[in-house]
Amino acid sequence: MPRVKMSAAEWSAKGRQAVALRYGRTEDAHRASVELLRARAETLTAEAARLRTEAEELEETGPAA
């Protein structure tokens, strides 16, 4: 199964986290980590909804002839 691509929000949070860690700003890095996890959860929720819809459509069409 292909991996879910990172959303723009995830990339942004990951970049902020890297910069904060590079300059030793642990509070900012922590906030960016939390933001990254929330963005990842949102991306996965959207992907799960898409997959549920795809499964329902396959159920409706039945097996390929």
PyMOL Python script that loads the backbone (N, CA, C, O; Angstrom):
from pymol import cmd

cmd.read_pdbstr("""\
ATOM      1  N   MET A   1       0.847  -1.173   0.000  1.00  0.00           N
ATOM      2  CA  MET A   1       0.000   0.000   0.000  1.00  0.00           C
ATOM      3  C   MET A   1       0.895   1.240   0.000  1.00  0.00           C
ATOM      4  O   MET A   1       1.846   1.309   0.779  1.00  0.00           O
ATOM      5  N   PRO A   2       0.609   2.208  -0.850  1.00  0.00           N
ATOM      6  CA  PRO A   2       1.456   3.408  -0.907  1.00  0.00           C
ATOM      7  C   PRO A   2       1.322   4.258   0.358  1.00  0.00           C
ATOM      8  O   PRO A   2       0.276   4.302   1.005  1.00  0.00           O
ATOM      9  N   ARG A   3       2.398   4.911   0.672  1.00  0.00           N
ATOM     10  CA  ARG A   3       2.384   5.803   1.835  1.00  0.00           C
ATOM     11  C   ARG A   3       1.571   7.046   1.531  1.00  0.00           C
ATOM     12  O   ARG A   3       1.496   7.487   0.384  1.00  0.00           O
ATOM     13  N   VAL A   4       0.971   7.601   2.552  1.00  0.00           N
ATOM     14  CA  VAL A   4       0.242   8.854   2.415  1.00  0.00           C
ATOM     15  C   VAL A   4       1.271   9.976   2.360  1.00  0.00           C
ATOM     16  O   VAL A   4       2.162  10.051   3.206  1.00  0.00           O
ATOM     17  N   LYS A   5       1.145  10.845   1.365  1.00  0.00           N
ATOM     18  CA  LYS A   5       2.093  11.954   1.242  1.00  0.00           C
ATOM     19  C   LYS A   5       1.852  12.965   2.355  1.00  0.00           C
ATOM     20  O   LYS A   5       0.741  13.093   2.869  1.00  0.00           O
ATOM     21  N   MET A   6       2.903  13.675   2.715  1.00  0.00           N
ATOM     22  CA  MET A   6       2.786  14.698   3.748  1.00  0.00           C
ATOM     23  C   MET A   6       2.012  15.891   3.205  1.00  0.00           C
ATOM     24  O   MET A   6       2.192  16.299   2.058  1.00  0.00           O
ATOM     25  N   SER A   7       1.159  16.432   4.040  1.00  0.00           N
ATOM     26  CA  SER A   7       0.411  17.621   3.656  1.00  0.00           C
ATOM     27  C   SER A   7       1.301  18.853   3.812  1.00  0.00           C
ATOM     28  O   SER A   7       2.382  18.788   4.398  1.00  0.00           O
ATOM     29  N   ALA A   8       0.829  19.960   3.281  1.00  0.00           N
ATOM     30  CA  ALA A   8       1.575  21.219   3.412  1.00  0.00           C
ATOM     31  C   ALA A   8       1.729  21.598   4.877  1.00  0.00           C
ATOM     32  O   ALA A   8       2.772  22.110   5.284  1.00  0.00           O
ATOM     33  N   ALA A   9       0.696  21.348   5.665  1.00  0.00           N
ATOM     34  CA  ALA A   9       0.760  21.660   7.094  1.00  0.00           C
ATOM     35  C   ALA A   9       1.831  20.829   7.791  1.00  0.00           C
ATOM     36  O   ALA A   9       2.532  21.318   8.677  1.00  0.00           O
ATOM     37  N   GLU A  10       1.949  19.556   7.378  1.00  0.00           N
ATOM     38  CA  GLU A  10       2.978  18.701   7.973  1.00  0.00           C
ATOM     39  C   GLU A  10       4.377  19.188   7.601  1.00  0.00           C
ATOM     40  O   GLU A  10       5.256  19.265   8.459  1.00  0.00           O
ATOM     41  N   TRP A  11       4.587  19.517   6.330  1.00  0.00           N
ATOM     42  CA  TRP A  11       5.890  20.012   5.884  1.00  0.00           C
ATOM     43  C   TRP A  11       6.264  21.285   6.624  1.00  0.00           C
ATOM     44  O   TRP A  11       7.409  21.461   7.039  1.00  0.00           O
ATOM     45  N   SER A  12       5.287  22.171   6.785  1.00  0.00           N
ATOM     46  CA  SER A  12       5.527  23.440   7.456  1.00  0.00           C
ATOM     47  C   SER A  12       5.938  23.215   8.915  1.00  0.00           C
ATOM     48  O   SER A  12       6.910  23.800   9.393  1.00  0.00           O
ATOM     49  N   ALA A  13       5.184  22.359   9.613  1.00  0.00           N
ATOM     50  CA  ALA A  13       5.496  22.076  11.019  1.00  0.00           C
ATOM     51  C   ALA A  13       6.850  21.385  11.148  1.00  0.00           C
ATOM     52  O   ALA A  13       7.615  21.667  12.070  1.00  0.00           O
ATOM     53  N   LYS A  14       7.139  20.481  10.215  1.00  0.00           N
ATOM     54  CA  LYS A  14       8.422  19.780  10.261  1.00  0.00           C
ATOM     55  C   LYS A  14       9.579  20.760  10.066  1.00  0.00           C
ATOM     56  O   LYS A  14      10.617  20.635  10.715  1.00  0.00           O
ATOM     57  N   GLY A  15       9.401  21.725   9.182  1.00  0.00           N
ATOM     58  CA  GLY A  15      10.426  22.744   8.965  1.00  0.00           C
ATOM     59  C   GLY A  15      10.634  23.612  10.189  1.00  0.00           C
ATOM     60  O   GLY A  15      11.771  23.905  10.559  1.00  0.00           O
ATOM     61  N   ARG A  16       9.536  24.028  10.823  1.00  0.00           N
ATOM     62  CA  ARG A  16       9.642  24.833  12.046  1.00  0.00           C
ATOM     63  C   ARG A  16      10.334  24.048  13.156  1.00  0.00           C
ATOM     64  O   ARG A  16      11.134  24.594  13.916  1.00  0.00           O
ATOM     65  N   GLN A  17      10.010  22.754  13.236  1.00  0.00           N
ATOM     66  CA  GLN A  17      10.628  21.909  14.250  1.00  0.00           C
ATOM     67  C   GLN A  17      12.136  21.812  14.019  1.00  0.00           C
ATOM     68  O   GLN A  17      12.915  21.923  14.966  1.00  0.00           O
ATOM     69  N   ALA A  18      12.547  21.611  12.788  1.00  0.00           N
ATOM     70  CA  ALA A  18      13.976  21.489  12.470  1.00  0.00           C
ATOM     71  C   ALA A  18      14.730  22.772  12.794  1.00  0.00           C
ATOM     72  O   ALA A  18      15.823  22.728  13.358  1.00  0.00           O
ATOM     73  N   VAL A  19      14.156  23.898  12.443  1.00  0.00           N
ATOM     74  CA  VAL A  19      14.814  25.187  12.729  1.00  0.00           C
ATOM     75  C   VAL A  19      14.917  25.400  14.233  1.00  0.00           C
ATOM     76  O   VAL A  19      15.958  25.825  14.734  1.00  0.00           O
ATOM     77  N   ALA A  20      13.835  25.105  14.954  1.00  0.00           N
ATOM     78  CA  ALA A  20      13.854  25.292  16.409  1.00  0.00           C
ATOM     79  C   ALA A  20      14.914  24.396  17.055  1.00  0.00           C
ATOM     80  O   ALA A  20      15.640  24.831  17.949  1.00  0.00           O
ATOM     81  N   LEU A  21      14.995  23.157  16.603  1.00  0.00           N
ATOM     82  CA  LEU A  21      15.997  22.259  17.169  1.00  0.00           C
ATOM     83  C   LEU A  21      17.412  22.718  16.831  1.00  0.00           C
ATOM     84  O   LEU A  21      18.320  22.629  17.658  1.00  0.00           O
ATOM     85  N   ARG A  22      17.586  23.205  15.617  1.00  0.00           N
ATOM     86  CA  ARG A  22      18.917  23.654  15.198  1.00  0.00           C
ATOM     87  C   ARG A  22      19.420  24.795  16.085  1.00  0.00           C
ATOM     88  O   ARG A  22      20.606  24.868  16.405  1.00  0.00           O
ATOM     89  N   TYR A  23      18.507  25.678  16.473  1.00  0.00           N
ATOM     90  CA  TYR A  23      18.906  26.833  17.277  1.00  0.00           C
ATOM     91  C   TYR A  23      18.638  26.651  18.770  1.00  0.00           C
ATOM     92  O   TYR A  23      18.698  27.609  19.541  1.00  0.00           O
ATOM     93  N   GLY A  24      18.341  25.407  19.173  1.00  0.00           N
ATOM     94  CA  GLY A  24      18.214  25.104  20.592  1.00  0.00           C
ATOM     95  C   GLY A  24      16.977  25.665  21.264  1.00  0.00           C
ATOM     96  O   GLY A  24      16.966  25.841  22.482  1.00  0.00           O
ATOM     97  N   ARG A  25      15.950  25.945  20.509  1.00  0.00           N
ATOM     98  CA  ARG A  25      14.705  26.476  21.080  1.00  0.00           C
ATOM     99  C   ARG A  25      13.765  25.303  21.349  1.00  0.00           C
ATOM    100  O   ARG A  25      12.922  24.959  20.521  1.00  0.00           O
ATOM    101  N   THR A  26      13.929  24.696  22.531  1.00  0.00           N
ATOM    102  CA  THR A  26      13.202  23.460  22.832  1.00  0.00           C
ATOM    103  C   THR A  26      11.691  23.672  22.950  1.00  0.00           C
ATOM    104  O   THR A  26      10.921  22.804  22.540  1.00  0.00           O
ATOM    105  N   GLU A  27      11.253  24.807  23.502  1.00  0.00           N
ATOM    106  CA  GLU A  27       9.804  25.058  23.605  1.00  0.00           C
ATOM    107  C   GLU A  27       9.174  25.167  22.222  1.00  0.00           C
ATOM    108  O   GLU A  27       8.108  24.605  21.970  1.00  0.00           O
ATOM    109  N   ASP A  28       9.841  25.895  21.329  1.00  0.00           N
ATOM    110  CA  ASP A  28       9.334  26.021  19.956  1.00  0.00           C
ATOM    111  C   ASP A  28       9.347  24.667  19.245  1.00  0.00           C
ATOM    112  O   ASP A  28       8.433  24.352  18.483  1.00  0.00           O
ATOM    113  N   ALA A  29      10.375  23.878  19.495  1.00  0.00           N
ATOM    114  CA  ALA A  29      10.461  22.546  18.884  1.00  0.00           C
ATOM    115  C   ALA A  29       9.328  21.655  19.379  1.00  0.00           C
ATOM    116  O   ALA A  29       8.738  20.894  18.612  1.00  0.00           O
ATOM    117  N   HIS A  30       9.033  21.762  20.675  1.00  0.00           N
ATOM    118  CA  HIS A  30       7.936  20.975  21.243  1.00  0.00           C
ATOM    119  C   HIS A  30       6.600  21.375  20.612  1.00  0.00           C
ATOM    120  O   HIS A  30       5.806  20.516  20.227  1.00  0.00           O
ATOM    121  N   ARG A  31       6.359  22.680  20.510  1.00  0.00           N
ATOM    122  CA  ARG A  31       5.114  23.157  19.887  1.00  0.00           C
ATOM    123  C   ARG A  31       5.010  22.680  18.438  1.00  0.00           C
ATOM    124  O   ARG A  31       3.935  22.286  17.985  1.00  0.00           O
ATOM    125  N   ALA A  32       6.122  22.716  17.722  1.00  0.00           N
ATOM    126  CA  ALA A  32       6.133  22.259  16.331  1.00  0.00           C
ATOM    127  C   ALA A  32       5.876  20.754  16.258  1.00  0.00           C
ATOM    128  O   ALA A  32       5.221  20.287  15.326  1.00  0.00           O
ATOM    129  N   SER A  33       6.382  19.994  17.225  1.00  0.00           N
ATOM    130  CA  SER A  33       6.133  18.549  17.264  1.00  0.00           C
ATOM    131  C   SER A  33       4.650  18.256  17.454  1.00  0.00           C
ATOM    132  O   SER A  33       4.090  17.380  16.796  1.00  0.00           O
ATOM    133  N   VAL A  34       4.028  18.992  18.353  1.00  0.00           N
ATOM    134  CA  VAL A  34       2.591  18.833  18.597  1.00  0.00           C
ATOM    135  C   VAL A  34       1.814  19.206  17.329  1.00  0.00           C
ATOM    136  O   VAL A  34       0.887  18.500  16.930  1.00  0.00           O
ATOM    137  N   GLU A  35       2.195  20.303  16.712  1.00  0.00           N
ATOM    138  CA  GLU A  35       1.547  20.743  15.484  1.00  0.00           C
ATOM    139  C   GLU A  35       1.718  19.706  14.368  1.00  0.00           C
ATOM    140  O   GLU A  35       0.786  19.448  13.606  1.00  0.00           O
ATOM    141  N   LEU A  36       2.903  19.121  14.279  1.00  0.00           N
ATOM    142  CA  LEU A  36       3.179  18.100  13.274  1.00  0.00           C
ATOM    143  C   LEU A  36       2.291  16.875  13.490  1.00  0.00           C
ATOM    144  O   LEU A  36       1.727  16.344  12.534  1.00  0.00           O
ATOM    145  N   LEU A  37       2.166  16.428  14.726  1.00  0.00           N
ATOM    146  CA  LEU A  37       1.326  15.267  15.015  1.00  0.00           C
ATOM    147  C   LEU A  37      -0.148  15.554  14.710  1.00  0.00           C
ATOM    148  O   LEU A  37      -0.855  14.691  14.191  1.00  0.00           O
ATOM    149  N   ARG A  38      -0.601  16.747  15.027  1.00  0.00           N
ATOM    150  CA  ARG A  38      -1.999  17.096  14.723  1.00  0.00           C
ATOM    151  C   ARG A  38      -2.231  17.147  13.215  1.00  0.00           C
ATOM    152  O   ARG A  38      -3.261  16.681  12.729  1.00  0.00           O
ATOM    153  N   ALA A  39      -1.289  17.705  12.484  1.00  0.00           N
ATOM    154  CA  ALA A  39      -1.409  17.767  11.029  1.00  0.00           C
ATOM    155  C   ALA A  39      -1.387  16.362  10.433  1.00  0.00           C
ATOM    156  O   ALA A  39      -2.136  16.069   9.502  1.00  0.00           O
ATOM    157  N   ARG A  40      -0.535  15.500  10.965  1.00  0.00           N
ATOM    158  CA  ARG A  40      -0.456  14.116  10.490  1.00  0.00           C
ATOM    159  C   ARG A  40      -1.767  13.382  10.756  1.00  0.00           C
ATOM    160  O   ARG A  40      -2.238  12.618   9.913  1.00  0.00           O
ATOM    161  N   ALA A  41      -2.354  13.614  11.927  1.00  0.00           N
ATOM    162  CA  ALA A  41      -3.639  12.987  12.263  1.00  0.00           C
ATOM    163  C   ALA A  41      -4.732  13.459  11.308  1.00  0.00           C
ATOM    164  O   ALA A  41      -5.570  12.668  10.875  1.00  0.00           O
ATOM    165  N   GLU A  42      -4.721  14.730  10.988  1.00  0.00           N
ATOM    166  CA  GLU A  42      -5.711  15.276  10.061  1.00  0.00           C
ATOM    167  C   GLU A  42      -5.541  14.659   8.667  1.00  0.00           C
ATOM    168  O   GLU A  42      -6.527  14.317   8.014  1.00  0.00           O
ATOM    169  N   THR A  43      -4.314  14.522   8.223  1.00  0.00           N
ATOM    170  CA  THR A  43      -4.039  13.910   6.922  1.00  0.00           C
ATOM    171  C   THR A  43      -4.514  12.465   6.899  1.00  0.00           C
ATOM    172  O   THR A  43      -5.140  12.031   5.932  1.00  0.00           O
ATOM    173  N   LEU A  44      -4.220  11.720   7.957  1.00  0.00           N
ATOM    174  CA  LEU A  44      -4.621  10.322   8.008  1.00  0.00           C
ATOM    175  C   LEU A  44      -6.137  10.167   8.113  1.00  0.00           C
ATOM    176  O   LEU A  44      -6.704   9.223   7.562  1.00  0.00           O
ATOM    177  N   THR A  45      -6.794  11.086   8.815  1.00  0.00           N
ATOM    178  CA  THR A  45      -8.255  11.058   8.905  1.00  0.00           C
ATOM    179  C   THR A  45      -8.866  11.244   7.528  1.00  0.00           C
ATOM    180  O   THR A  45      -9.808  10.540   7.165  1.00  0.00           O
ATOM    181  N   ALA A  46      -8.339  12.183   6.763  1.00  0.00           N
ATOM    182  CA  ALA A  46      -8.834  12.430   5.411  1.00  0.00           C
ATOM    183  C   ALA A  46      -8.581  11.222   4.517  1.00  0.00           C
ATOM    184  O   ALA A  46      -9.438  10.857   3.713  1.00  0.00           O
ATOM    185  N   GLU A  47      -7.418  10.604   4.651  1.00  0.00           N
ATOM    186  CA  GLU A  47      -7.091   9.425   3.849  1.00  0.00           C
ATOM    187  C   GLU A  47      -8.003   8.261   4.221  1.00  0.00           C
ATOM    188  O   GLU A  47      -8.452   7.523   3.344  1.00  0.00           O
ATOM    189  N   ALA A  48      -8.278   8.091   5.498  1.00  0.00           N
ATOM    190  CA  ALA A  48      -9.170   7.018   5.944  1.00  0.00           C
ATOM    191  C   ALA A  48     -10.573   7.211   5.367  1.00  0.00           C
ATOM    192  O   ALA A  48     -11.203   6.245   4.936  1.00  0.00           O
ATOM    193  N   ALA A  49     -11.057   8.436   5.357  1.00  0.00           N
ATOM    194  CA  ALA A  49     -12.381   8.720   4.784  1.00  0.00           C
ATOM    195  C   ALA A  49     -12.391   8.395   3.291  1.00  0.00           C
ATOM    196  O   ALA A  49     -13.363   7.837   2.783  1.00  0.00           O
ATOM    197  N   ARG A  50     -11.329   8.736   2.601  1.00  0.00           N
ATOM    198  CA  ARG A  50     -11.246   8.439   1.164  1.00  0.00           C
ATOM    199  C   ARG A  50     -11.262   6.937   0.917  1.00  0.00           C
ATOM    200  O   ARG A  50     -11.933   6.459   0.003  1.00  0.00           O
ATOM    201  N   LEU A  51     -10.521   6.197   1.734  1.00  0.00           N
ATOM    202  CA  LEU A  51     -10.471   4.745   1.577  1.00  0.00           C
ATOM    203  C   LEU A  51     -11.812   4.093   1.910  1.00  0.00           C
ATOM    204  O   LEU A  51     -12.203   3.124   1.259  1.00  0.00           O
ATOM    205  N   ARG A  52     -12.521   4.613   2.915  1.00  0.00           N
ATOM    206  CA  ARG A  52     -13.853   4.089   3.234  1.00  0.00           C
ATOM    207  C   ARG A  52     -14.800   4.283   2.064  1.00  0.00           C
ATOM    208  O   ARG A  52     -15.564   3.382   1.717  1.00  0.00           O
ATOM    209  N   THR A  53     -14.748   5.459   1.459  1.00  0.00           N
ATOM    210  CA  THR A  53     -15.591   5.745   0.301  1.00  0.00           C
ATOM    211  C   THR A  53     -15.251   4.809  -0.852  1.00  0.00           C
ATOM    212  O   THR A  53     -16.146   4.292  -1.520  1.00  0.00           O
ATOM    213  N   GLU A  54     -13.981   4.592  -1.082  1.00  0.00           N
ATOM    214  CA  GLU A  54     -13.544   3.698  -2.150  1.00  0.00           C
ATOM    215  C   GLU A  54     -14.036   2.273  -1.895  1.00  0.00           C
ATOM    216  O   GLU A  54     -14.481   1.600  -2.825  1.00  0.00           O
ATOM    217  N   ALA A  55     -13.962   1.809  -0.649  1.00  0.00           N
ATOM    218  CA  ALA A  55     -14.427   0.471  -0.301  1.00  0.00           C
ATOM    219  C   ALA A  55     -15.936   0.342  -0.518  1.00  0.00           C
ATOM    220  O   ALA A  55     -16.406  -0.673  -1.032  1.00  0.00           O
ATOM    221  N   GLU A  56     -16.688   1.361  -0.131  1.00  0.00           N
ATOM    222  CA  GLU A  56     -18.140   1.340  -0.333  1.00  0.00           C
ATOM    223  C   GLU A  56     -18.486   1.271  -1.818  1.00  0.00           C
ATOM    224  O   GLU A  56     -19.397   0.545  -2.214  1.00  0.00           O
ATOM    225  N   GLU A  57     -17.760   2.024  -2.631  1.00  0.00           N
ATOM    226  CA  GLU A  57     -18.005   1.996  -4.074  1.00  0.00           C
ATOM    227  C   GLU A  57     -17.707   0.611  -4.646  1.00  0.00           C
ATOM    228  O   GLU A  57     -18.440   0.122  -5.505  1.00  0.00           O
ATOM    229  N   LEU A  58     -16.634  -0.020  -4.173  1.00  0.00           N
ATOM    230  CA  LEU A  58     -16.310  -1.366  -4.640  1.00  0.00           C
ATOM    231  C   LEU A  58     -17.361  -2.377  -4.216  1.00  0.00           C
ATOM    232  O   LEU A  58     -17.684  -3.288  -4.978  1.00  0.00           O
ATOM    233  N   GLU A  59     -17.903  -2.229  -3.006  1.00  0.00           N
ATOM    234  CA  GLU A  59     -18.966  -3.113  -2.549  1.00  0.00           C
ATOM    235  C   GLU A  59     -20.197  -3.000  -3.431  1.00  0.00           C
ATOM    236  O   GLU A  59     -20.837  -4.002  -3.749  1.00  0.00           O
ATOM    237  N   GLU A  60     -20.524  -1.776  -3.824  1.00  0.00           N
ATOM    238  CA  GLU A  60     -21.719  -1.538  -4.636  1.00  0.00           C
ATOM    239  C   GLU A  60     -21.571  -2.117  -6.040  1.00  0.00           C
ATOM    240  O   GLU A  60     -22.536  -2.630  -6.606  1.00  0.00           O
ATOM    241  N   THR A  61     -20.368  -2.037  -6.600  1.00  0.00           N
ATOM    242  CA  THR A  61     -20.191  -2.512  -7.968  1.00  0.00           C
ATOM    243  C   THR A  61     -20.078  -4.025  -8.035  1.00  0.00           C
ATOM    244  O   THR A  61     -20.361  -4.605  -9.084  1.00  0.00           O
ATOM    245  N   GLY A  62     -19.682  -4.676  -6.974  1.00  0.00           N
ATOM    246  CA  GLY A  62     -19.535  -6.125  -6.982  1.00  0.00           C
ATOM    247  C   GLY A  62     -18.258  -6.558  -7.664  1.00  0.00           C
ATOM    248  O   GLY A  62     -17.439  -5.726  -8.054  1.00  0.00           O
ATOM    249  N   PRO A  63     -18.087  -7.881  -7.810  1.00  0.00           N
ATOM    250  CA  PRO A  63     -16.850  -8.373  -8.440  1.00  0.00           C
ATOM    251  C   PRO A  63     -16.799  -8.030  -9.918  1.00  0.00           C
ATOM    252  O   PRO A  63     -17.831  -7.894 -10.576  1.00  0.00           O
ATOM    253  N   ALA A  64     -15.593  -7.892 -10.423  1.00  0.00           N
ATOM    254  CA  ALA A  64     -15.403  -7.584 -11.844  1.00  0.00           C
ATOM    255  C   ALA A  64     -15.820  -8.794 -12.675  1.00  0.00           C
ATOM    256  O   ALA A  64     -15.573  -9.939 -12.299  1.00  0.00           O
ATOM    257  N   ALA A  65     -16.445  -8.523 -13.790  1.00  0.00           N
ATOM    258  CA  ALA A  65     -16.941  -9.615 -14.638  1.00  0.00           C
ATOM    259  C   ALA A  65     -15.867 -10.202 -15.506  1.00  0.00           C
ATOM    260  O   ALA A  65     -16.131 -11.127 -16.274  1.00  0.00           O
TER     261      ALA A  65
END
""", "prot")
cmd.dss("prot")
cmd.show_as("cartoon", "prot")
cmd.util.cbc("prot")
cmd.orient("prot")
